[in-house]
């Protein structure tokens, strides 16, 4: 499929130096993505042109520190940009945000030398990282082979794998049974990325499976045991992942609300017994919008608060304490629960404020619910509620896991 963008190109804003520059670029890109989002959602597949636009934008270097040639932005800006993309195109928000979560894998799990190498090389080669970690799928086996290793097996839910440059992966050590993290080039011999992602939502995330057939892995590409060294910072990626999800869920809900608002103001008709001439004065429609607005405001405030705590925790690095991590995990869990509940409510109830004609496929309003419903099943939100209950009643922080 060929998509032609009519907006002014973002090229003059390349190499952003400030958060304002980065946000301006993201907003311009989001406006472009919105022009083709409905059509691309219908056809699925790899958003090649859109990924190339992100490559050209300079935003792949957003959270890489300046000493490596990156922009050196914080997580608050990164999440804000993911949220902007999610308002119009959650699939792009998905693959773009997980790029940043991949970049920091060597930082969190590797040596200083590995962190330095991957940060610098990502800037130098403009690498686009994907997400093939999925620690629950342990079918990828890492076998010693002299001075190197061989990787064989399969990984599922490998988001953004097509058109990526680097694959961060979890693999089970064939001898010890330990779960290790590594990162290898996507195009290395023996790697096959399958076209088997056919879900109802997030259709352009390429979140299917990858097969590895005796793929060579060098020792410098292995970062260590996934369980870490017991220090709070070694489990930090789980916090990043969970808050990233909350921000995308919130962005989807905000995008659905904005789309419904435009449709109601321009197309919706008042009900015949409402006693008003326009839908914008229909008392029941106003009641719905008021309730949705309050819920969205609450979810946004919880998400932003969690972002501030996470950024503070990130800046502690290896000095992060169990207490600080625990407080951050509680705030993130609350944001995750709120954005899940509010998002599903908003993406469902927008049809009540738009009316029956809004269900026409030409509008694609169903994509908001489909994308959110698909993505919110990443891990059971009920277990987040359980963690919050254990904190609220027993003052116990969530156990550090792959998902908390």
C-alpha positions, -999 to 999 in steps of 0.1 A, spaced: 0 0 0 13 34 -9 4 64 14 10 100 4 13 126 31 0 161 23 12 179 54 44 200 54 73 177 59 90 177 93 125 177 79 134 213 91 129 200 127 154 172 125 181 167 152 159 180 180 178 197 209 150 203 234 119 186 247 99 213 228 116 203 196 109 166 202 73 172 210 68 194 180 82 167 157 60 141 174 29 162 169 37 168 133 43 131 128 10 123 146 -9 146 123 6 128 93 -2 94 108 -38 104 113 -43 109 76 -39 72 68 -45 55 102 -80 41 93 -68 27 59 -37 12 74 -56 -4 103 -78 -22 78 -50 -37 58 -26 -44 87 10 -54 78 42 -35 83 40 3 85 72 7 65 68 42 54 57 54 88 87 37 105 110 54 80 94 88 89 103 81 125 138 71 115 142 104 96 128 124 125 157 119 149 133 106 176 149 72 178 177 89 198 153 105 222 164 89 256 200 82 246 223 104 268 240 133 250 275 119 256 267 92 231 252 116 206 216 112 217 190 138 226 192 130 263 155 134 271 138 120 301 111 94 304 84 120 309 90 133 274 93 98 259 59 88 274 43 120 263 54 114 227 41 78 228 8 91 241 7 116 212 12 88 187 -13 65 205 -41 92 201 -41 86 163 -21 54 157 -16 30 186 4 5 165 30 32 158 30 42 195 35 5 203 66 -1 181 81 33 187 78 31 225 92 -4 227 122 8 207 132 29 238 125 -1 261 149 -21 240 177 6 239 180 5 277 183 -33 280 221 -31 278 220 -2 303 200 -22 329 213 -57 323 247 -53 307 282 -41 317 293 -5 314 311 -14 282 280 -30 267 259 0 276 284 24 260 286 3 229 249 -1 222 240 36 230 267 49 207 260 23 179 223 30 180 230 67 173 257 60 147 236 35 127 201 49 136 190 15 147 154 7 153 150 -18 182 121 -41 186 108 -63 215 113 -100 214 119 -106 251 86 -123 262 101 -140 293 71 -164 296 80 -180 262 111 -201 270 113 -220 237 144 -201 225 174 -221 236 210 -208 240 236 -235 236 274 -230 242 294 -236 210 331 -231 217 338 -193 223 303 -184 211 267 -196 214 240 -209 191 203 -198 194 175 -221 183 138 -222 189 108 -198 187 97 -166 204 61 -153 202 47 -117 206 78 -102 190 64 -67 185 80 -45 159 103 -72 147 98 -67 110 118 -38 97 138 -36 129 176 -36 132 181 -51 166 163 -79 184 165 -80 222 156 -115 233 153 -137 263 167 -172 259 170 -202 281 206 -215 287 207 -251 275 229 -262 303 219 -242 334 183 -235 325 188 -198 334 170 -171 314 194 -147 297 190 -115 278 208 -108 246 206 -85 216 214 -95 180 210 -80 145 176 -88 130 191 -97 97 216 -123 110 216 -157 92 191 -182 107 165 -157 118 130 -160 103 103 -134 111 69 -149 104 38 -131 91 15 -146 117 1 -116 136 -37 -116 127 -53 -102 158 -83 -79 161 -62 -49 172 -27 -34 170 -27 -48 135 5 -30 123 27 -40 152 41 -72 136 37 -89 170 40 -124 156 66 -151 160 103 -155 152 122 -187 145 159 -191 153 179 -218 135 214 -222 149 219 -184 150 253 -174 160 254 -153 192 287 -137 205 295 -134 241 295 -96 240 258 -98 228 247 -115 260 240 -92 289 234 -116 318 208 -135 338 173 -121 335 168 -124 372 195 -98 378 217 -93 408 191 -86 434 195 -48 433 163 -28 427 175 -12 395 181 -46 379 143 -51 377 136 -15 365 126 -25 329 94 -40 343 84 -6 356 92 11 323 71 -15 304 41 -11 327 41 27 326 47 27 289 15 6 285 -5 29 308 6 59 286 -5 42 254 -38 31 269 -44 67 280 -34 80 246 -59 57 229 -87 69 252 -78 105 246 -78 99 209 -112 82 210 -126 111 231 -113 137 206 -126 118 176 -160 115 193 -161 152 202 -154 162 166 -181 138 153 -207 149 178 -201 186 171 -203 181 133 -225 152 125 -245 138 155 -282 148 157 -301 154 189 -327 128 200 -362 137 190 -374 141 226 -344 160 238 -361 194 232 -329 210 217 -319 218 182 -283 205 183 -265 174 197 -241 197 215 -270 208 238 -286 174 242 -287 170 280 -279 133 280 -250 137 256 -236 164 278 -240 141 308 -220 114 291 -192 138 280 -190 152 316 -185 117 330 -160 107 304 -140 139 309 -138 134 347 -126 98 343 -100 109 317 -87 137 339 -83 113 368 -64 87 347 -41 113 332 -32 127 367 -24 92 380 -3 85 349 16 117 351 23 113 388 36 78 381 58 92 354 74 117 378 81 90 403 96 68 377 119 95 363 131 102 398 137 65 404 156 62 371 179 90 380 189 70 411 203 42 389 221 16 411 215 37 442 177 30 439 163 16 471 137 -11 476 114 16 491 118 39 462 111 11 437 81 -1 457 65 34 458 71 37 420 56 3 414 24 11 434 19 44 415 24 26 381 0 -1 390 -26 24 400 -21 42 366 -23 9 347 -56 -1 364 -71 34 358 -61 37 322 -73 2 314 -107 7 330 -112 43 318 -99 35 283 -122 5 278 -151 26 291 -144 56 268 -137 35 237 -170 17 242 -192 47 252 -182 71 225 -208 54 203 -235 65 227 -226 102 222 -221 99 185 -251 78 175 -259 49 153 -245 63 121 -210 64 137 -208 27 135 -202 29 97 -169 13 88 -159 44 69 -151 62 102 -131 33 118 -141 44 153 -141 7 163 -103 6 160 -99 25 193 -117 -3 213 -101 -31 192 -66 -17 198 -71 -11 235 -88 -44 241 -60 -62 224 -32 -43 242 -48 -44 277 -45 -82 277 -7 -79 278 -9 -90 314 -40 -95 336 -49 -62 352 -67 -81 380 -33 -89 394 -24 -52 395 -56 -47 416 -45 -75 438 -11 -59 443 -28 -26 451 -50 -42 476 -21 -59 493 -5 -25 496 -36 -7 507 -44 -32 534 -11 -48 544 15 -22 534 33 -47 511 49 -36 479 44 -57 447 68 -85 443 94 -77 416 85 -98 385 87 -96 348 54 -76 349 56 -56 381 
